[in-house]
């Protein structure tokens, strides 16, 4: 006895035969990839926003790549004033007590250093009256102490 044949099928497939479903294994990677891309997109938006907010709180500006509006150091606030030309040796000699050292006291979120003349602890732990951040071409952004003693 012969099997019934589907006359519309050129290959002569059997009547009632259902072709195998195509393999979905190549589709299994789509959902994790979409999830990963959503997380990546969220982080690329959330992380800079978080840094901008932190910069606003710490330095007074959401532009974390720019010079801060202020720097808090030694329990005091130093406000941005402008730029000055000179070298750290000159700043140290005109703004310090004997034994004071030119040191990095902080850095911005992008890693730009902020310097000041730090007095020795034995001198009463007096805070510097001005901080500096390198600008460009031998210029320094100055941050003098805000307010009185």
C-alpha positions as semicolon CSV with decimal commas, in nm:
position;residue;x (nm);y (nm);z (nm)
1;X;0,000;0,000;0,000
2;X;0,128;0,343;-0,088
3;X;0,127;0,648;0,133
4;X;-0,092;0,941;0,030
5;X;0,103;1,215;-0,140
6;X;0,033;1,585;-0,140
7;X;0,004;1,674;-0,504
8;X;0,073;2,042;-0,440
9;X;0,412;1,964;-0,291
10;X;0,678;1,920;-0,557
11;X;0,891;1,717;-0,321
12;X;0,605;1,480;-0,270
13;X;0,570;1,525;0,103
14;X;0,326;1,303;0,282
15;X;-0,025;1,430;0,356
16;X;-0,056;1,540;0,716
17;X;0,321;1,582;0,752
18;X;0,407;1,903;0,931
19;X;0,751;2,041;0,851
20;X;0,986;2,076;1,145
21;X;0,987;2,416;1,314
22;X;1,297;2,615;1,236
23;X;1,548;2,611;1,516
24;X;1,503;2,908;1,751
25;X;1,844;2,871;1,910
26;X;1,976;3,165;1,709
27;X;1,695;3,381;1,851
28;X;1,782;3,302;2,213
29;X;2,055;3,568;2,225
30;X;1,826;3,858;2,135
31;X;1,657;3,902;2,473
32;X;1,984;3,911;2,677
33;X;2,140;4,144;2,418
34;X;1,846;4,383;2,435
35;X;1,861;4,376;2,815
36;X;2,235;4,446;2,807
37;X;2,188;4,737;2,566
38;X;1,915;4,886;2,786
39;X;2,139;4,864;3,093
40;X;2,431;5,013;2,899
41;X;2,219;5,301;2,770
42;X;2,084;5,366;3,119
43;X;2,434;5,375;3,268
44;X;2,561;5,603;2,994
45;X;2,290;5,851;3,090
46;X;2,278;5,801;3,467
47;X;2,653;5,798;3,539
48;X;2,730;6,143;3,388
49;X;2,418;6,285;3,553
50;X;2,535;6,150;3,888
51;X;2,883;6,298;3,843
52;X;2,729;6,632;3,739
53;X;2,514;6,639;4,052
54;X;2,809;6,547;4,274
55;X;3,018;6,818;4,104
56;X;2,744;7,074;4,168
57;X;2,740;6,984;4,536
58;X;3,118;6,972;4,581
59;X;3,244;7,239;4,339
60;X;2,939;7,457;4,260
61;X;2,909;7,360;3,893
62;X;2,748;7,076;3,699
63;X;3,025;7,115;3,439
64;X;3,254;6,859;3,604
65;X;3,508;6,899;3,321
66;X;3,546;7,275;3,384
67;X;3,722;7,469;3,657
68;X;3,525;7,457;3,984
69;X;3,335;7,763;4,107
70;X;3,465;7,692;4,457
71;X;3,682;7,447;4,649
72;X;3,616;7,342;5,007
73;X;3,938;7,274;5,197
74;X;4,036;7,276;5,561
75;X;3,677;7,344;5,665
76;X;3,668;7,665;5,460
77;X;3,541;7,768;5,117
78;X;3,772;7,911;4,850
79;X;3,602;8,095;4,562
80;X;3,736;8,109;4,205
81;X;3,879;8,451;4,132
82;X;4,065;8,437;3,801
83;X;4,403;8,331;3,671
84;X;4,754;8,429;3,768
85;X;5,090;8,371;3,606
86;X;5,374;8,230;3,806
87;X;5,530;7,919;3,947
88;X;5,454;7,715;4,257
89;X;5,784;7,832;4,409
90;X;5,664;8,193;4,385
91;X;5,323;8,107;4,529
92;X;5,483;7,918;4,817
93;X;5,725;8,196;4,906
94;X;5,459;8,468;4,910
95;X;5,176;8,274;5,075
96;X;5,330;8,065;5,348
97;X;5,477;8,029;5,691
98;X;5,831;7,893;5,735
99;X;5,834;7,519;5,672
100;X;5,518;7,521;5,464
101;X;5,508;7,299;5,155
102;X;5,340;7,321;4,818
103;X;5,109;7,018;4,804
104;X;4,813;6,882;4,615
105;X;4,516;6,921;4,850
106;X;4,232;6,801;4,628
107;X;4,140;6,713;4,271
108;X;3,841;6,761;4,048
109;X;3,622;6,476;3,921
110;X;3,828;6,468;3,603
111;X;4,152;6,440;3,802
112;X;4,274;6,798;3,767
113;X;4,489;6,870;4,074
114;X;4,425;7,154;4,318
115;X;4,729;7,282;4,508
116;X;4,788;7,487;4,815
117;X;5,063;7,584;5,053
118;X;5,024;7,358;5,357
119;X;5,170;7,476;5,687
120;X;5,328;7,225;5,923
121;X;5,104;7,098;6,203
122;X;5,338;7,251;6,461
123;X;5,257;7,600;6,329
124;X;4,903;7,575;6,463
125;X;4,762;7,403;6,155
126;X;4,684;7,734;5,984
127;X;4,504;7,686;5,653
128;X;4,636;7,849;5,340
129;X;4,471;8,170;5,222
130;X;4,470;8,073;4,853
131;X;4,450;7,756;4,643
132;X;4,558;7,710;4,282
133;X;4,463;7,486;3,993
134;X;4,672;7,464;3,673
135;X;4,499;7,641;3,384
136;X;4,731;7,650;3,079
137;X;5,050;7,811;2,951
138;X;5,198;7,872;3,296
139;X;4,874;8,021;3,427
140;X;4,694;7,910;3,741
141;X;4,331;7,954;3,843
142;X;4,332;8,117;4,187
143;X;4,090;8,033;4,467
144;X;4,132;8,277;4,757
145;X;3,978;8,210;5,096
146;X;3,621;8,335;5,121
147;X;3,517;8,534;5,427
148;X;3,712;8,620;5,738
149;X;3,905;8,406;5,984
